[in-house]
Amino acid sequence: MMGSLYAGVSGLKNHQSKMNVIGNNIANVNTIGFKSGRVNFQEALVQTYKGAGRPSAITGGTNPVQMGLGMQVSTVDNLFLQGGLETTGQITDLAIQGSGFFILGDNYGNKYYTRAGAFGFDADSTLVDPANGLYVLGKMADSNGIIPSLATTGMITLPFGQQDPAQATEEITLANNLDASATDSLARLINSGNSNVVSVNGTAANGVGGTHVISITGAQPTNSSIAGTNVGNDGAGALVGSLGGTMTLGTLGIDDFSNFGFAVDGGPMEYITGLNANSTVNDVISAINQIDGVTAELVGGEIRLTRDKAGIGTDHNITSTNGSYTAVPGPGASSGNIIGVLFGVNGTNITANNGTATTFVATDTFTPTRGYGMAAGPEVTTLDLVFDDLTGMVIGLDGLGEGGVEMKTGTGGLTATGGDDLIIETDLTVHSTSINVYDSQGGRHTLSIEFSKSLLENRWEWIASCLDGENITVGQNGYVTFNSDGSLNTFDYNGGASAIVVEPNNGAETIRIAVDAGTNSNYDGLTSFASGTHTATIIAQDGYGMGILEKIAIDKSGNISGIFSNGVTRVLAQILLADFNNQAGLLKAGRSLYQTSANSGEAVEGVAGSTISGEITSGALESSSVDIAQEFTSMITTQRGFQANARIITTSDEMLDQLVNLKR
């Protein structure tokens, strides 16, 4: 009878313990980093009235007879569930996503662990938990922003307001594209000499700037021509006088006006009709001049035929129809057709095929404005001749700078220079980029690199310069070459230098700047594609002036990076995390802190996201992991359990009362 009373009492007592845990959970529903607790019950004492019986040959076995004597609390667990993140915007507010704890400590070597990351800096610029003054522990970086592998865990103190010394530039980085198809090489006439070149227009296709000295030898082509004959005679074949324009064909003894014509350059014969005995020599000349490409004129009492287009006679010629001519006795008398009489041929045609081709040779000696070694020139080439389609005369030159430049001559066409050469200049095709570099005192200097197209294929010349009073003493110029696929081949200095050396002339040390243009046969630096535009630029340099730490940033690995007034960002320290083999074995130390216990295992300290799986989020706090719905549900079941146990006690009391009353 008394056992039920004690069982009820244990139920009341332990359900009250559970209610205490539920109350603590609900009380901390808005406590950052709080992890809810959970109560587990177990049966307490057991009284055995009869043990179990073994089966025999006659009967089966019997079960033991036991009676429980109540319950007790077996464990109060801490549930390390992930809480939600609340954004605060405060840089030093930190939350952990995943496993791990922030490490806090004091100057006595005591360590505590927490998930509540509402941190801040104290008066000594040390990162602390302002609620209890404990230091947030981690490792400090060296002056280069590197966390030493042997650095010990300690407090984190940042140099707010302190000066960061200047660092001279040691390297610049080049990247992006130099347009392989670019040309800004505008051509200009400097001296026409004796060439009769009167204008130069266009840009050199190769884009290379420099001076073209053009020597011209030879002469223009000549025209095929033939002259007629004096046809007047005294009847015995003796020549009398000269042709006159008003002489009629009849008086010249011409009585055959058919089959009269000319062919040009071996083409079809063009016949002339409409002439008769009354037609004059001038009428014949006018009729011949109606044929394209042929000019007839009366010169020295003879008709002269000339092929309008000059050139070698095999290509540019005049051929007539057959002609016959028979001398007839008597003054001025002759008999035959027009060709036979006027040109003194008998039964044959005439051919004007004595023209000659041009002998002009234009030699271009080109000296680039910039270039080193083979790229320095001079380069000697022979230019192409430009002919007039109608006259066959040379009226210009082509092929300068691989084309794109037009050279026109005045009346009469091209002439030999005879020592007074034609001189043409072409502009550089350039692209420049610049960046500020720093000396040892933090002085800023503008360094520019200008690229210009080279005489050699897939190569650009470069020259470095500064804007003010600085002097570049070594490595002022060089060249960069590319492979046929546009990737980088070499970036080199003229004269065997290995860096650009700048004398700042302000008391600071000499600046020695190496250039990183990328790796050979790769596209990680400078490239040269026919893109239509230049994008090559100096994208980075590693120097900076004096600066003051202004603000910080914290990444997911716990690295605290300082942002200085000079634009430099450098790692200053790293916040460490700790983890345990058994988180549930940690001891609560109050104030959202935990300490190690015999069953938690020693703390494993490491880097967030690396040796510790959890990651740090800056500007946020982890919310309590308490689930209100779950706690209210547990509260109801706990209340019912408490009520039921209370009913056991009252019922057992009534039964005892009845037992006592049996004696009355």
Buried (B, 14 or more C-beta within 10 A) or exposed (E): EEBBBBBBBBBBBBBEBBBBBBEBBBEBBEBBBBBBBBBEBEEBBEEEEEEEEEEEEEEEEEEEEEEEBBBBBEEBBBBBEBBEBEEBEBBBBBBBBBBBBBBBBEEEEEBBBBBBBBBBBEEEBBBBBEBBEBBBBBBBBEEEBEBEEEBEBEBBBBEEEEEBEBBBBBBBBBBBBBBBEBBBBBBEBBBBBBBBBEEBEBBBBBBBBBBBBBBBEBEBBBBBBBBBBBBBBEBEEEEEEBBEEEBBBEBBBBBBBEBBBBBBBEEEBBEBEEBEEEBBBEBBBEBBEEBEBBBBEBEEBBBBBBBBBBBBBEBBBBBBBBBBBEBEEEEBBBBBBBBBBBBBBEEBBBBBBBBBBBEBEBBBBBBBBBBBEEBBBBBEBEBEBBBBEEBBBBBBBBBBBBBBBBBBBBEEBBBBBEEEBBBBBBBBBBBBBBBBBBBBBBBBBEBBBBBBBBBBEBBBBBBBBBEEEBEBEBBBBBBBBBBEEBBBBEBBBBEEBEBBBBBBBEEBEBBBBBBBBBEEEEBEBBBBBEBEEBBBBBBEBBBBBBBBBEEBEBBEBBBBBBBBBBEBEBBBBBBBBBBBEEBEBBEBEEEBBBBBEEEBBEBEBBBBBEEBBBBBBBBBBBBBBBBEEEBEEBBEEBEEBBEEBBEBBEEBEEEBEEEEEEEE
